[in-house]
Amino acid sequence: MRVIGSREFNQDIGQAKRAALAEPVFVTDRGRPTHVLMSIETFRQLSGESGSILEALARPGLPVPVAETRPALAAVWGEF
């Protein structure tokens, strides 16, 4: 298990991402753990999840806020 401070994390996110491929990386703020960075494979093993993001988005019951976002987009880009 790797532990890094939030300042180190912010200065070299790439290093933290590389380390997270091997093991979870705990990010601390003032010495207290605040976040955990892990590979998607580790996350899927822990959560029992499998498949792609497209499969996850295609699951029934996922809210589709088209009616809510369309007026906001029209206000920015004009009617489409």
C-alpha positions as CSV (number, residue, x, y, z in Angstrom):
1,M,0.0,0.0,0.0
2,R,1.4,3.4,-1.0
3,V,0.6,6.6,0.9
4,I,1.2,10.1,-0.6
5,G,0.4,13.5,0.5
6,S,-2.1,15.7,-1.4
7,R,0.7,18.1,-2.4
8,E,2.8,15.3,-3.9
9,F,-0.3,13.9,-5.6
10,N,-1.0,17.3,-7.2
11,Q,2.6,17.8,-8.3
12,D,2.9,14.4,-10.1
13,I,-0.5,12.7,-10.8
14,G,1.2,10.5,-13.4
15,Q,3.4,9.0,-10.7
16,A,0.4,8.2,-8.6
17,K,-1.5,6.7,-11.5
18,R,1.5,4.4,-12.3
19,A,1.8,3.3,-8.7
20,A,-1.9,2.6,-8.6
21,L,-1.5,0.0,-11.4
22,A,0.4,-2.1,-8.9
23,E,-1.5,-1.3,-5.7
24,P,-4.0,1.1,-4.2
25,V,-2.6,4.6,-3.5
26,F,-3.9,6.4,-0.4
27,V,-3.9,10.2,-0.7
28,T,-3.7,12.1,2.6
29,D,-4.5,15.6,3.6
30,R,-2.7,16.8,6.7
31,G,-1.8,13.2,7.5
32,R,-5.4,11.9,7.2
33,P,-6.4,9.6,4.4
34,T,-8.9,11.3,2.1
35,H,-8.9,9.4,-1.2
36,V,-7.9,6.1,-2.7
37,L,-6.6,5.8,-6.2
38,M,-6.7,2.3,-7.8
39,S,-6.7,0.7,-11.2
40,I,-10.0,0.0,-12.9
41,E,-9.2,-3.7,-12.7
42,T,-8.8,-3.5,-8.9
43,F,-12.1,-1.5,-8.6
44,R,-14.0,-4.1,-10.7
45,Q,-12.6,-6.9,-8.6
46,L,-13.7,-5.2,-5.4
47,S,-17.1,-4.1,-6.6
48,G,-17.9,-7.3,-8.5
49,E,-18.4,-5.1,-11.6
50,S,-17.5,-6.3,-15.1
51,G,-17.9,-5.0,-18.6
52,S,-17.3,-1.8,-20.4
53,I,-18.5,1.7,-19.7
54,L,-20.9,1.4,-22.7
55,E,-22.5,-1.6,-21.0
56,A,-22.9,0.3,-17.8
57,L,-24.5,3.2,-19.6
58,A,-26.9,0.9,-21.4
59,R,-28.3,-0.6,-18.2
60,P,-32.0,-0.1,-17.8
61,G,-33.1,2.5,-15.2
62,L,-30.3,4.9,-15.9
63,P,-31.8,8.4,-15.9
64,V,-31.6,10.2,-19.2
65,P,-32.1,13.9,-18.5
66,V,-32.7,15.0,-22.1
67,A,-35.7,17.1,-21.3
68,E,-33.7,18.9,-18.6
69,T,-30.5,19.6,-20.5
70,R,-32.1,20.5,-23.9
71,P,-33.4,23.9,-22.8
72,A,-30.1,24.7,-21.1
73,L,-28.2,23.8,-24.3
74,A,-30.6,25.8,-26.4
75,A,-29.9,28.9,-24.2
76,V,-26.2,28.5,-24.8
77,W,-26.1,27.4,-28.5
78,G,-29.4,28.5,-29.8
79,E,-32.2,26.1,-30.9
80,F,-31.0,22.9,-32.4
